[in-house]
Amino acid sequence: MIQLTRHTVLLAGFVAVATARVCRNLTVPISISAQNIKFTLQAPANDIEVTNFFLDLAQPGVNFTQSVLNSNDSFATITGNYSIGATYCEPDSGPGSALQILTHGIAFDRSYWDFSFANHNYSYANAALARNYSVFFYDRLGLGGSSRGDPVTEIQTNLELAALYALTSKLRNAEVSGVPAYEKLVHVGHSYGSILSYALVQANPTGLSDGLVLTGFAQAATASYSAFFTFGGNYVVARNASTSLVGYPAGYMASGDRTGVQTNFFAPNNFDPAVLQAAYESNQPVTVGEIMTLGSGATGNNTFGGPVLIITGERDIPFCGGNCDSTNPPIPDQSGQYFTNTNNFDAIVVPKTGHSLNMEYTAATTYTSILDFLDQSV
């Protein structure tokens, strides 16, 4: 029987990590296929239609997703060649002891892991490199330097999961130019990236990953709080949110103002307002397909046998409704029941912290907690 433990970690002062590192920006070609869901709805073409979409999706007592399924054929095979924009970093001394594969969540791109604000003081990548890990972080499909696709039919959870599997397989087999072979690979996710990482090891419990860190995540109560996130974000058509997003078509949506980013990602009195502004200015879109399918990625038991850490902010909105300590046991701990075969499970709640753990004053506490766990278990 797995012994579940919980730690409410002490707050630590934020300390910049000076790191000697070597980084390369990469474009990784992948060929993938996935069974996506067929929806009959059209991409919301304006801000009113975006709001209507979220109102329909969150209506109590109505299964909106079921109502827009293609009744004749609910699935479509999506096959294609895609490019993934990525960054690989290793310590200045050479390849680290293990390679961490970092998958970002909604509203961000790969820069979430190496946020440039304040001379990279909010960089998880730097913290990991300082502990002798190498890191590989990438833009999910549809965003940044990665291939885009139809926001309703194509950019969905199953295709993004196929992309993560393809990347992991290439890295495991040393098939990514510029990245050496590593004996150990660890998957670290944030939010939707945690959902994808969970689903990856659920479908491939052996041979693909040597450790799992799920940040900004919990499982048991996720569906209860999804409306908090969708309404809190004040979503609009992406091209109306920022001049940097004008190239995205209808069906890509982003927070329409700084308040939406604050509500969903930052806890009260735990962030630099300039960081919030920077996060808003770099705000990235989410697709209709992702919103409609993200709940399918973290359901059911997971027989992954390696070490698993869940670390979530106490004031996390989408996974805890703003209070991870509102239940007994706390919400993140409840996810332990789904990991039926792990050799080491731990759940950590970071006090006074919101969903965007990497960008708040408590970021150093988050980094230290993750890296201490990995040092001891991988």
N, C-alpha and C positions, 0 to 999 in steps of 0.2 A: 504494500500500500504506500502510495506517495504521501510524504509528509509535506503539507502545504504550509508555507511560512509567509509572514507579511512583515515588511519593515516600513515604517514611516520615517524616512530619512531626515536627518538634521539639515537645516539650511546651511549652505556654505557661501561665503563671499565669492563674488565673481572674480576670477583670476585669469588673465590672458595667458595663453599657452604659446610660447615662442617655439616654433618647430622648424627644423631644417627638413626640407622635403623636395622631392622631385615629382612633378605632375605632368601628365600628357593629356591633351584633349583628343578624343578618339571618335571615329564614326564606325560603328560595328554593323555590318550587314547581317540580317537574319532572314530565314525563310520559315514561315510559321503557318499553322492552320488551326482553326478553332470552330467549335459549334456555338455560334452566337444565337441570340434570341431574336425572332422576327417580331417587330412592333409595327402597328398600323398607324401610329401617330406621326404627324409631321413635325419637323424641327421648329421650335418657337422662333418666329421671325422678328419679333419686336419685344420691348420690355413688358408690355401688357400680357403678351402670350407667355413669356417666361414666368411671370407671377401666377398666371392661370395654371400653368403646368405644375408649379409647386403646391398651389392650393388644392388641385385635384389629387396630387400624389399623397398629400398628408391628410386628406379628408377621413375622419374616423368612420369606421364601419364599412368602408368602401375599399375594395382591392383594385386600385387603379391599374396596377401593372397587369393584372389578369384581364382587365377590360380592354386593354390595347394590344393583346396578343393576337397574332394571326391565327384565326380559328382553324384554318385548313392545314397549316404547316407552321409549327411554333419555332422551328430551328432552321438556321441557314449555315452552311459551311463557308467560312471566310478563309481564303488561302491567298497568300501574297508574299512578296519580297519587300522588306522594310529596312530602314536605316535607324539605328539608335545612336543618338548623341550622348557621349559619356566622358567622364574624366577618371583617370587612374592616377593615384598618388602612392608613392612609397617613401619611407624614411630616407634621408640623405645617405645613410649608411648602406642602403640596399633593401631588397624585399623584406617585408616584415614577417613575423612568425605565423600569420594567417592573413587571408584576404577577406575583408568585410565587403559584402555587396549591399549597398544602401539604396532603398527604394522610397522615394518621397510620396507624399500624399496629395490630396486635393488642395488647390490654391497656390501650389509651389511648383518649382522645377528642381533640377538637381542642386541648384544653389542653396537649397534649404540646409544641406549638409555642410556647406562651406561658405556660410553667409559672409559677405565681404565687409559688412558694416563695421566701423570702429576697428579697422586693421585686423579683421577676422577674429575678433575676440569671441564671437558667437559661432565658432567653427567646430562642429563635432569631428570633422575630418582631421583637423590639427590635433585635437585631443587624442584621437586614435593613433595617429602617426607618432605622437610623443610616447605612446605605450608600445611602440614597435609593431603596430599593425599596418598593413597596407589597406587602401580603400578604393573601391570602384563604385562610383555613383553616376546615375544616368537619368536622362529625361524619359519619362514614360511615353508610350505611344501617343501621338496627337499633340505633343507639346515641345516647345523649345527647339533643340536641334534634332529631334526625332521626327520620323515620318508622321504626317497627319492623315486623317481618314474621315469617312462619313461619321458624323457625331451621333447618329441614331443607330445605324445598322452595323457599324464597324468597330468604333472605339468603345468596347465593352469589356467587362471583367475577364471573360474567357480568353479573348485575344491578348489582353495585357498579361494574363497569366502565362499564355504560350510564349510571349516575348521574354518574360522573366525566366522561364524554363530554358529557352534557347540561349539566353545570355549566360545563365549558370552553367549549362552544359559546355558551352564554348570555353568559359573560364576554367572549368574543371579539367578540360582536356587541353589547356594551353593553346587554344585556337584563336585567341584575340591578339592581333599584332600589337606588340608593345607591352604586353602583360605576361610575365613569366609564369611558370607552373607553380601552383601552391598545393601543399598536402592538405591544408584545411581551409574550408570556406565557411563563413558565417553570414547569415542573412539578418539584416537589421532593417526594419521598416518603420515608417511613421504613418499613422492613420490609415488611409486607403492603401498605402504601401505595406502596412502591417497586415491588412486583410489579404493582399496578394501573397505576402510571404507566408502567412498561415496556410493559405490554400496550396501553395507550392509544396511545402513539406507534408501536408495532408495527403496529397496525391502521390508524393514521392518520399515516403518516410525513411528510406535508406539510400545511401550512396550519393546523395546530391548535396546535403548540407550537414555541417558539423556543429551547428548551434543556431539558435533562433532568439532574436531580441525584437519584441513588439512594443514600440513606443506609441503613446497616444492611442491606446487600444484597451478594450475589454470586450467580452463576448456576450455574457448572459443578458445584459440589458440594452444592447445596442439598438434594437428596433424601437425601444421605448422612447429614445431621445433623438431619433433621426430628424424629426420635424424641427427640433430646436436649432439644428445646424442649417437646415435648408431655409428656414425663415430668418434666422439670425444673420445669414450672409447677405441679405438684401441683393439677391442676384438679378442681373440684367444681361441682355445680349452682350457678349464679350467685347465686341467692337465699340460698344457704348461706354464701357467701363474705363478704358484707357486707350490713348493713342497708340500705345505699343501693341495693342491687340486687334488693330483694325484689319489685319489679314485673316482673322478667323471668321468662318461663315456662320450663318444661323445654326443653332444647335450647340454651339460653344457658349458657355455662360460664365460670368465672373462677378465677384462682389462689386457692387456699384458705388460703394463709398468706403471711407476708412472705418466708419462705425461697424460695418459688416465684418471687416477683418478683425477688429478688436473683439467684437462679441464672440466670434467663433474660436479665436485663437489665443487671446491674452487675458490673464487673470487680473483682477483689480490690484493696482498698486505694486505690480511685479514686473514692470517693463519700462524701458526708456521710450518716451514718446517719439523720439527720432527713429527708433527701431520699428515701431508701429508704422510710421510714415514710409520707411524703406520697404517694409513688408507689403504695404498697400501698393506702392509704386511698382513693385515686382510681381504683384498679384497675377496668378495664372488661371486659365479657364478650366472648367469641368464640362464634360459632354453629357447630353441627355442619356446616352447609352450607359455611361458610367453610373450616373445617379440611379438609373432603373435596375442595374444589375449588381451594385456593390454589396448588397446584403447576401448574395449567394456565395460570397467568397470565404466566409468564416462560420460555416454551419457544420454541425455534427462533430463526432469525436475525431481526434487526431492522434495517430499511433506513432508519431515521430519519437524516436528514442533518445535524441540528444538533449542537451540542456536548453531550457526555455526560460527567458526572463520577460515579464510584462512590466513596463514602467509607464505610469500615467500620472498626469497632474491632478492634484486634488480637485481643482476647479474645472476639469475637463468638461466641455459642453456636449459634443456628439456621442461620447461613450458613457458618460456618467451624469448627464443632465446638469452639470455644474457642481456636483458633490459626490466624489467617489467614496466618501465615508458614510453615505446615507443608508447603507444596509449593513447587516452583520451575517457573514463576513463582508468586508468591503467589496465593491463591484469588481475591481481587477482580480482579486483572489478567486472569484467564482469561476474564472476561466480555467483554473487548474483542473477542474473536474473533467474537462474535455481532453486533456492531455493524459491519456490512459497508459502511456508507456515511457514517458520521459524519465531520464535518470536524475534530473535535477530541475525542479520548478521553483521559481520565486516570483513574487509580485511586490512591486514597490510603488508606493504613492508618494509623489513629491509635493510637500506642503505648499500651499499658496500659489500653485502653478496651474496654468491653463493648458490648452491643447497644443500650443506651439512651444513645446519644451525647450527647443534649441535656441529660442529667441528671447527668453525671459531672464531676469536677474538670477534665477536659480539654475541656469544652464550648466554651470560647473558641477553642481550637485548631480544633475542628470548624467553628465558625461562620466563622472567618477563612478557612479553607481553601475552604469553599464559596463565600463571597462574593468572594474573590480570583479564583477560577475564573470566576465569572459576570461580574465586572467586565471581565475580559480577553477573554471569548468571546461575550458576548451583546450 
